[in-house]
Structures are given as structure tokens and as C-alpha cells.
């Protein structure tokens, strides 16, 4: 199997590129290439890496992802067996610095963890189940999306700024284009979690900032729901895009739990899932209010625009085969 390592130098200031080159064995059978990406952000780095990759399968591996020896071979085998899968990931087990907090398993998804007892197989209708940490993407599927004009609207983490969204966004676009999403239990990596990220306040901050990215994904969800009125994403019908109604709905979710809202400001309430849901809705509300009318127009532009039409054509072509 031929493969390469592509290191995206995302405006680093710590000699990352030269350090990698110095430590990479000269006679290693895989080539190491370093490509620069001056715009900070995971979405920019991922895009640059995809564009520079030589081969059909592209796996995203971050500096805190520790792979099993057979991880690459197994990932390639699964994608070869399932040509209808556009993106997949495997099991992401935690490797914690120090003792893991007792609430980690219940909030594992926020740490891009896919544990042994999670759901595996076809997760096309659950695009949030595919994490960028250890995601394997089919380049031909990406080129289809790019050919329709797809560009990330969510940026993801930018330096020390916590954010989220690019992994879910590309999976939603793949789903609209008729590709399957897959999660494979036989493929495993360890996701290293430093002690600073295992603090309850860190998780609350992470979830709130993830919430601020959620409205940028709503155009895809409107498109999916308009195609499937049964709303198989498990969410109520969106109806027509209206930032006021969206804000009222989010405000109702936040104020609907007044005791949790007040208590979470007075006490830690570590592990309480209602606290995490509140942080998510607060982040969503902040983002929608900031966008105001732009929220409505962004959703409508996507629903009526060339990107959505192109994705629909791709899906219909796959269904007609």
C-alpha cells in the first residue's frame, strides 16, 4: 500500500515544520511533505491538506491522536469494501492525563470519543457521529462537493479559540450528495486528553462555543428536512427560516429550566447533562441573535442556491445507478 504523510503547517510559530523534517527517517517508505497554510483554522488546514494530497483516501490525524499499528491498513480496507462511503471513522478511546473525571463517558462526544459500546455501522443519518479526529475521507467525494461550490462556513478551532463544525458540515454535505457515512468498530485510535481539557469549566466553554457554530449548519438541516418531511434527524420541523422564531425557541429551552439555569451559576453541578444542554442552547442563541436577518437569508441562499442544487443532482445520479 502506498501512502504519504502530509503535514499542514497552519501558521505555526514553534518550528513545527523543521522539527518534523529533522525527525522523519530519511529511508522511511512513506514520504513526508510539509505544506504551508497561513490562514489559521482547522477548516483552512483541512482544505489545504485535501488539495495537496496525492491519493484517493485522506485520513485526518491530529497531534493528540495515537494510532494502532494496523489503523491505516484497516481504514483502507473498509473504504475499499464500501465504495458508497464518503467518510468514515473508527473507535476513539480516551487516553487521559491523570484520572478521568467520572462524567467523561456521558459527555464523550464533545471530546470526539467513540467508545466501545457506541453505535457502529451506517451512521449516514447521524452525521455528528463522524469526528475529524481520525476521519478518513474519499478525495473523489470531496472533489464532487468542491465542484458544486461547497466551501466551509464553519471554521473550527482557530489557535486558542475554541470552535467546532467543519467535521459535521462536510458530513452533512456528503449526505446531501448521496454518500454514506460509516463508523467502524475494528479501527481504533487513542485520543490523548490533557488534564486542562478534563475540567468541567473547560467542557462548558467548549460546548457553548460549539453552539455558536450550530446555526451555520442549519441550512443543511433545512435542506435535508425539506427532502425528508419525516425529520429523521430527530428534530422538530424547522418550518421556514426565521431568526426571531429560532431565538424564541432557544430562549424557551433556556428559560424552561430555571432551576438548572440558576443553580449552574451558583454551583459546579459537575456531570449534569442539563447544564451542558443549557450551554449549547446559550451558544446557539448568541449566534442567532448576532446574525439576525442574515440567518434567514443565509438559509434561503443555500436552499435556493447552486450548491444545494448541485448536491441534489449528485444524489439523484447515485440513486439512478
C-alpha positions as CSV (number, residue, x, y, z in Angstrom):
1,X,0.0,0.0,0.0
2,X,1.4,3.4,-1.0
3,X,0.9,6.3,1.4
4,X,2.3,9.6,2.4
5,X,2.3,11.9,5.4
6,X,1.2,15.5,4.7
7,X,1.9,17.9,7.5
8,X,-0.1,21.1,7.2
9,X,1.9,24.0,8.8
10,X,-1.1,26.1,9.9
11,X,0.8,29.4,10.6
12,X,2.8,27.7,13.4
13,X,5.3,29.8,15.4
14,X,7.2,26.9,17.1
15,X,9.4,25.5,14.3
16,X,6.9,22.7,13.7
17,X,7.9,22.1,10.0
18,X,11.7,22.0,10.5
19,X,11.3,19.8,13.6
20,X,9.2,17.2,11.7
21,X,11.7,17.1,8.8
22,X,14.6,16.6,11.2
23,X,13.0,13.7,13.0
24,X,11.5,11.9,9.9
25,X,13.7,9.0,8.9
26,X,15.4,9.6,5.6
27,X,14.8,6.0,4.4
28,X,11.2,5.7,5.6
29,X,8.9,4.1,3.0
30,X,6.4,6.9,3.3
31,X,7.2,10.4,2.1
32,X,6.8,13.3,4.5
33,X,5.7,16.6,2.8
34,X,5.1,19.9,4.6
35,X,2.6,22.3,3.0
36,X,2.0,25.8,4.5
37,X,-1.4,27.3,5.2
38,X,-1.2,30.8,6.5
39,X,-4.9,31.2,7.4
40,X,-5.4,29.9,11.0
41,X,-8.2,27.5,11.5
42,X,-9.0,23.8,11.1
43,X,-11.2,24.3,8.1
44,X,-8.4,26.1,6.2
45,X,-5.8,23.4,7.3
46,X,-8.1,20.5,6.3
47,X,-8.8,22.1,2.9
48,X,-5.2,22.7,2.2
49,X,-4.3,19.2,3.1
50,X,-7.0,17.7,0.9
51,X,-5.9,19.8,-2.0
52,X,-2.3,18.7,-1.6
53,X,-2.9,15.0,-1.1
54,X,-1.8,12.6,-3.8
55,X,-4.1,9.6,-3.0
56,X,-7.8,8.8,-3.0
57,X,-8.1,8.2,0.7
58,X,-7.2,11.0,3.2
59,X,-7.1,10.5,6.9
60,X,-7.1,13.4,9.3
61,X,-4.7,12.7,12.2
62,X,-4.1,15.4,14.8
63,X,-1.2,15.7,17.2
64,X,-3.2,14.2,20.0
65,X,-4.3,11.1,18.0
66,X,-2.2,8.0,18.7
67,X,-2.9,5.3,16.1
68,X,-2.9,1.5,16.4
69,X,-0.2,-0.2,14.2
70,X,-2.9,-1.5,11.8
71,X,-5.0,1.6,11.7
72,X,-4.1,2.7,8.2
73,X,-4.5,-0.8,6.7
74,X,-7.8,-1.4,8.3
75,X,-9.1,2.1,7.3
76,X,-8.1,1.5,3.7
77,X,-9.7,-2.0,3.7
78,X,-13.1,-0.7,5.0
79,X,-13.2,2.1,2.4
80,X,-12.3,-0.4,-0.4
81,X,-15.1,-2.7,0.7
82,X,-17.6,0.2,0.8
83,X,-17.3,2.3,-2.3
84,X,-20.5,4.1,-1.4
85,X,-19.0,5.5,1.8
86,X,-17.7,9.1,1.5
87,X,-16.3,9.4,5.0
88,X,-15.7,7.1,8.0
89,X,-14.1,7.0,11.4
90,X,-13.4,4.3,13.9
91,X,-13.3,3.9,17.7
92,X,-11.6,6.8,19.5
93,X,-10.7,5.8,23.0
94,X,-9.6,8.3,25.6
95,X,-6.0,8.4,27.0
96,X,-6.3,10.8,29.9
97,X,-3.5,12.7,31.6
98,X,-4.2,11.7,35.2
99,X,-7.6,10.3,36.4
100,X,-10.5,10.6,34.0
101,X,-13.5,12.5,35.5
102,X,-16.5,10.3,36.2
103,X,-18.6,12.3,33.8
104,X,-16.4,11.8,30.8
105,X,-18.2,8.8,29.3
106,X,-21.5,10.6,29.4
107,X,-20.1,13.6,27.5
108,X,-17.7,11.6,25.3
109,X,-19.0,13.1,22.0
110,X,-17.8,16.5,23.0
111,X,-14.2,15.1,23.1
112,X,-14.5,13.3,19.7
113,X,-14.6,10.0,21.5
114,X,-16.3,6.9,20.0
115,X,-16.3,4.3,22.7
116,X,-16.7,0.5,22.6
117,X,-20.4,0.4,23.3
118,X,-21.4,3.2,20.9
119,X,-23.3,2.6,17.7
120,X,-21.3,1.5,14.7
121,X,-22.0,0.8,11.0
122,X,-24.1,3.0,8.8
123,X,-24.4,6.4,10.5
124,X,-25.5,8.4,7.5
125,X,-28.5,9.8,9.3
126,X,-26.3,10.7,12.3
127,X,-23.6,12.9,10.7
128,X,-22.4,14.2,14.0
129,X,-21.1,10.7,14.7
130,X,-18.1,11.1,12.4
131,X,-15.3,13.1,14.1
132,X,-12.5,14.9,12.3
133,X,-10.1,13.2,14.7
134,X,-9.4,10.0,12.8
135,X,-11.8,10.7,9.9
136,X,-11.0,9.1,6.6
137,X,-12.4,11.0,3.6
138,X,-12.7,9.9,0.0
139,X,-11.0,12.6,-2.1
140,X,-13.3,11.9,-5.1
141,X,-16.2,12.7,-2.8
142,X,-14.6,15.9,-1.7
143,X,-14.0,16.9,-5.4
144,X,-17.6,16.4,-6.1
145,X,-18.6,18.7,-3.3
146,X,-16.0,21.3,-4.4
147,X,-17.3,21.0,-7.9
148,X,-20.7,22.1,-6.6
149,X,-19.1,25.1,-5.0
150,X,-19.0,23.7,-1.4
151,X,-16.9,25.8,1.0
152,X,-16.7,25.5,4.7
153,X,-18.9,28.1,6.5
154,X,-17.7,26.8,9.9
155,X,-14.0,27.4,10.7
156,X,-13.4,25.1,13.7
157,X,-10.7,25.7,16.2
158,X,-8.5,28.8,15.4
159,X,-5.4,28.8,17.6
160,X,-6.6,29.1,21.2
161,X,-10.2,30.0,20.1
162,X,-12.4,27.0,20.7
163,X,-15.0,26.4,18.0
164,X,-16.5,23.4,16.1
165,X,-18.4,22.4,13.0
166,X,-16.2,21.5,10.0
167,X,-16.5,17.8,10.5
168,X,-20.3,17.9,10.8
169,X,-20.6,20.3,7.9
170,X,-18.7,18.1,5.5
171,X,-20.7,15.1,6.6
172,X,-24.0,16.9,6.1
173,X,-22.8,17.9,2.6
174,X,-21.8,14.4,1.8
175,X,-25.2,13.1,2.9
176,X,-27.0,15.6,0.7
177,X,-24.8,14.4,-2.2
178,X,-25.9,10.8,-1.7
179,X,-22.7,9.5,0.0
180,X,-22.9,7.1,3.0
181,X,-21.2,7.7,6.4
182,X,-19.7,4.8,8.3
183,X,-18.3,4.1,11.7
184,X,-16.1,1.0,12.1
185,X,-15.5,-0.6,15.5
186,X,-12.5,-2.6,14.4
187,X,-10.4,0.6,13.8
188,X,-9.1,2.2,16.9
189,X,-7.0,5.2,18.0
190,X,-6.3,6.7,21.3
191,X,-7.2,10.4,21.8
192,X,-4.9,12.0,24.3
193,X,-6.7,14.4,26.7
194,X,-4.5,16.6,28.8
195,X,-5.7,17.4,32.4
196,X,-6.6,21.0,31.4
197,X,-9.2,19.7,29.0
198,X,-10.8,17.4,31.6
199,X,-12.1,20.3,33.7
200,X,-15.8,20.8,33.9
201,X,-15.5,24.6,33.1
202,X,-13.5,23.7,30.0
203,X,-16.3,21.4,28.8
204,X,-18.9,24.1,29.4
205,X,-16.9,26.6,27.4
206,X,-16.3,24.1,24.6
207,X,-20.0,23.3,24.3
208,X,-21.0,26.9,24.3
209,X,-18.6,27.8,21.6
210,X,-19.8,24.8,19.6
211,X,-23.3,26.1,20.0
212,X,-22.2,29.4,18.3
213,X,-21.3,27.3,15.2
214,X,-24.6,25.3,15.1
215,X,-26.7,27.9,13.3
216,X,-24.2,27.8,10.4
217,X,-25.2,24.2,9.9
218,X,-29.0,24.9,9.8
219,X,-29.1,25.4,6.0
220,X,-28.1,21.8,5.6
221,X,-30.7,20.6,8.1
222,X,-33.4,22.7,6.4
223,X,-32.3,21.1,3.0
224,X,-32.4,17.6,4.5
225,X,-35.8,18.2,6.1
226,X,-37.3,19.7,3.0
227,X,-36.3,16.5,1.2
228,X,-37.5,14.3,4.1
229,X,-40.5,15.6,5.9
230,X,-40.3,12.8,8.5
231,X,-37.3,14.7,10.0
232,X,-35.2,11.6,10.6
233,X,-32.6,13.8,12.4
234,X,-34.8,13.5,15.4
235,X,-35.6,17.3,15.4
236,X,-38.9,19.0,15.1
237,X,-39.7,20.6,11.7
238,X,-37.8,23.8,11.1
239,X,-40.6,25.3,9.0
240,X,-39.5,28.5,7.3
241,X,-36.2,30.1,8.3
242,X,-36.9,32.9,10.8
243,X,-34.3,34.1,13.2
244,X,-36.9,35.5,15.6
245,X,-38.8,32.2,15.9
246,X,-35.4,30.4,16.2
247,X,-34.4,32.8,19.0
248,X,-37.7,32.4,20.8
249,X,-37.5,28.6,20.6
250,X,-33.9,28.6,22.0
251,X,-35.0,31.2,24.7
252,X,-37.8,28.8,25.7
253,X,-35.4,25.9,26.1
254,X,-33.1,28.0,28.3
255,X,-35.7,29.6,30.5
256,X,-37.7,26.4,30.6
257,X,-35.2,25.0,33.1
258,X,-34.9,28.0,35.6
259,X,-33.6,25.9,38.5
260,X,-30.8,24.4,36.4
261,X,-30.0,27.8,34.9
262,X,-29.7,29.5,38.4
263,X,-28.1,26.5,40.1
264,X,-25.4,26.2,37.4
265,X,-24.4,29.8,38.1
266,X,-24.0,29.1,41.8
267,X,-22.7,25.6,41.9
268,X,-20.5,23.4,39.7
269,X,-23.1,20.7,39.1
270,X,-20.3,18.5,37.5
271,X,-21.6,15.8,35.2
272,X,-25.1,17.3,34.9
273,X,-26.2,16.8,31.3
274,X,-28.9,19.6,31.6
275,X,-26.1,22.1,32.3
276,X,-24.4,21.0,29.1
277,X,-27.6,21.3,27.1
278,X,-28.1,24.8,28.5
279,X,-24.6,25.9,27.5
280,X,-25.3,24.6,24.0
281,X,-28.5,26.5,23.6
282,X,-27.0,29.6,25.1
283,X,-24.3,29.5,22.4
284,X,-26.9,28.9,19.7
285,X,-29.0,31.8,20.9
286,X,-26.0,34.2,21.0
287,X,-25.1,33.2,17.4
288,X,-28.6,33.6,16.0
289,X,-29.2,36.9,17.7
290,X,-25.8,38.2,16.3
291,X,-26.8,37.0,12.8
292,X,-30.4,38.3,12.9
293,X,-31.8,38.7,9.4
294,X,-28.6,37.3,7.9
295,X,-29.6,33.9,9.4
296,X,-32.8,33.9,7.3
297,X,-31.0,35.0,4.2
298,X,-28.1,32.5,4.7
299,X,-30.5,29.6,4.9
300,X,-32.6,30.8,2.0
301,X,-29.5,31.4,-0.2
302,X,-28.4,27.8,0.4
303,X,-31.8,26.3,-0.2
304,X,-32.3,28.2,-3.5
305,X,-28.6,28.3,-4.5
306,X,-26.3,26.4,-6.8
307,X,-24.5,24.4,-4.1
308,X,-27.7,22.8,-2.9
309,X,-28.9,22.1,-6.5
310,X,-25.5,20.6,-7.3
311,X,-25.6,18.3,-4.3
312,X,-29.2,17.2,-5.2
313,X,-28.0,16.3,-8.7
314,X,-25.2,14.2,-7.3
315,X,-27.6,12.4,-5.0
316,X,-30.1,11.7,-7.8
317,X,-27.3,10.4,-10.1
318,X,-26.2,7.9,-7.4
319,X,-29.8,6.8,-6.9
320,X,-30.3,6.2,-10.6
321,X,-27.3,4.0,-10.9
